[in-house]
C-alpha cells in the first residue's frame, strides 16, 4: 500500500468513527465545568463548594458535539430547501 492510500484510509477511519460517535452520543461533557454544570469553589479551609452556574452550558453540564451541530445544520438546510 502506498503512503498516500494509507493516509486516506486512516483519515476515512477516523472520520467514520467520529460520525458514529456523534450519532450514538450527540452530547458530550462541557469542557469548562467538566460536566458538573457549575464551577467548583473552595472555602478557606480548602473544602470544595458549589459555585456559580456554568455560562457555557447554562448549568446543564453537556454540550452538543461539533459534528452533530454540523449534521443538524445540514439537515435543517436540506429540510428547508425541499419544502
C-alpha positions in Angstrom: 0.0 0.0 0.0 1.3 3.4 -0.8 1.7 6.0 1.9 -1.0 8.3 0.3 -3.5 5.4 0.3 -2.7 4.5 3.8 -3.2 8.2 4.9 -6.5 8.3 3.1 -7.6 5.0 4.8 -6.6 6.3 8.2 -8.4 9.6 7.7 -11.5 7.8 6.5 -11.5 5.5 9.5 -11.2 8.5 11.9 -14.0 10.4 10.1 -16.3 7.4 10.2 -15.5 6.7 13.8 -16.3 10.3 14.8 -19.6 10.2 12.7 -20.6 7.1 14.6 -19.7 8.7 17.9 -21.9 11.8 17.0 -24.8 9.5 16.0 -24.6 7.4 19.1 -23.9 10.1 21.6 -24.7 13.6 20.3 -23.8 15.4 23.6 -20.5 15.5 25.4 -19.5 16.9 28.7 -18.9 20.6 28.9 -15.2 21.4 28.8 -15.4 24.4 31.0 -17.2 22.9 34.0 -16.2 19.2 33.3 -19.8 18.2 33.1 -20.8 19.4 36.6 -22.9 22.4 35.4 -21.2 24.7 37.9 -17.7 25.9 38.9 -16.1 24.5 41.9 -15.2 27.0 44.6 -13.1 26.3 47.6 -13.6 27.5 51.2 -10.8 29.0 53.2 -10.2 25.5 54.6 -9.9 24.1 51.1 -13.1 22.1 51.1 -14.8 22.1 47.6 -18.1 24.0 47.4 -20.6 24.6 44.6 -20.1 27.9 42.8 -21.9 29.7 40.0 -23.7 28.1 37.1 -21.5 27.5 34.1 -22.2 30.1 31.5 -21.1 28.0 28.5 -23.6 25.1 29.1 -26.1 27.2 31.2 -25.8 24.8 34.1 -26.7 21.6 32.2 -23.2 20.1 32.1 -23.5 19.0 28.5 -22.7 20.5 25.1 -23.5 19.4 21.6 -20.6 17.9 19.6 -19.3 19.8 16.7 -20.0 17.0 14.2 -23.6 16.7 15.5 -24.0 20.5 15.2 -22.9 20.4 11.6 -25.2 17.5 10.8 -28.2 19.3 12.4 -27.5 22.4 10.4 -27.1 20.4 7.1 -30.4 18.5 7.8 -32.3 21.7 8.6 -30.9 23.3 5.4 -32.0 20.3 3.3 -35.4 20.2 5.0 -36.0 23.9 4.3 -34.8 23.6 0.7 -37.1 20.7 -0.1 -40.4 22.1 1.3 
